[in-house]
């Protein structure tokens, strides 16, 4: 697949669904790197909730591990990336988009679960969200738009086959 002619790759990049999926990959990468929220512990330490866990910032210590969330984030990013490169199999691309939407929804629910769990355990009302918290919802929107564009291409090709 890496040794395809250059015109095939240029056709792949020109498709709008490839751009939607590329942005979904970028946003998944941002979710791995940036914190979802910040909390103030009862004893005064600043805590940040990352994809990999809850960290005590002054002590640089991991308090709670959330590797399931990290794995789910990596998987959704990889599915989006793989979906870009299977552009010649539109039905499989649409299936990957649907599965990715479901996994991204599960990822968002897991983020909220961990946030409220941390908030309850720490018994704190001092917290702030980062813009990273909305990125799973943006990913769902982007993947849905990619699904619509792939479906539109598929219906167009089927209509050309009917005319022949």
N, C-alpha and C positions, 0 to 999 in steps of 0.2 A: 504494500500500500504506500510505502514511502517513495517508491520509484515510479510513480505515475508521471505522465507528461505534465509540463507546466500549465498548459491550458486547462487541464482538469482542476488543478489547485486554484487557478484564478477564477474559474466558474464557481468553485465551492465558496471562496471568499466573497464573491459578489452577491451571494444569496443572503437575504436579510435574516433568515433564521440562524445562519452561522454567526452573525453579529450578536443576536439575542443570546445565543448559547455561550459565546465568548464573554459577554458581560456577566453572565451567570457564573462562569468559571472565575472571573476576576473578583466578583463579590464573595464567592465562597472562600477565596484566598484571603480576602480582607477579614472575613469572620474568624479565620484561624489566627491572624496576627493581632487584631484589635480587641479590646475588652468590650463585653456586653454592658456591664454596669459597674458602678463603684458604690461601696457601702462603708459606713463608718461603724467600726466595732464598738461595743459598749465601753471598752477600756481605752478607746481613742485612736486605735490604729486604722489606717486606711486599707480597705480590702478591695481587690478588683477581681471581677468574674470574667475569666477568659474562657476560650473554648476548651482548654485542657484542664481547667480547674479554678478554684478560688484561691487567690494568692494574698498573703499579707505583704504589702508593699515595703514598709520600713524594714522588716526582718528578712525580706526576700525568701519567704517560706511558703510552700504549698500547704494549704489547710485542708482542702477537699479536692479529690480527684474526679474529673468528669471526662474520662477517656471515651466513654460511649458517645458523648456529644461530639468529640473531636473526630472519631472514626466516621460518624454519620456525616459530618461536614466534609471530610475528605472524599467520602464515597459519592456524595451528591455533586461535588466539583468534578470528580473523575467521570461520572456518568455524563455530565454536560460536555466534557471534553471529548469523550468517545463518540457522543452523538454527533458532534461536528464532523468527524472523520468517516462516518458511515453514510455519507450523503447520497450514495447511489442506491441505498436500500431504505426507501421512504417509510415503508410500513414498520420496519424495525426502529427507525428513528422516532416515529410517533409513539411506539410502545415505550421506548426509553424515556421519552418526555413525560408520559403518564406516570411511569414508575418514579421518575425523578421528582415530579410534583408531589406525589404521595410521601416520598422520603423527606422532602424539604418541609412539608407540613408536619411530619413527625418530629423533625429537627426543631421547628419553632415551638412545638408543644413541649419538647424536652428542655429547651432553653427556659421557657416560662416555669416549668416544674422545678428546675434547679434554682432559679431565682427565688421563687417563693419558699422553697425549702431552706435556702441560705438565710433569707429574711426572717423566717420563723425560728430557726436555730439561734441566730444571733440576737433576736429580739430587738431589732433596730428599725427605726423609721427614717433614718438618714440614709437615703440612697438616691442615685441619679443614673438614668439610663444613658447609654451612648447611642449614636446613630446606627451602630452595628446591630442593634436589636431589631431594626426593621428590614435588614438585608435579606433574611429568609423570605419575607413577604414580597420583596422586590424580585427575588429569584423566582418565586412561584409565578409572578406576573410575566417575567421574561420568558420562562420556559413555556408558559401557556401561549404567549405570542409566537414563539418558535413553533409550537405544535400547530397553531392555526396556519402559519405560513407553509409548513411542510404539507399539511392537509390540502391547502389550496393548490400547491404544486402537483400533488398526487391527483387531485380531481381534474386539473388542467391536462395532464398527460393522459388520463383515462378518456377524456373527451376527445382528444386528438386521435386516440386509438379507435374510438367509435366512428369517427368521420372517415377513416380509411376504408 
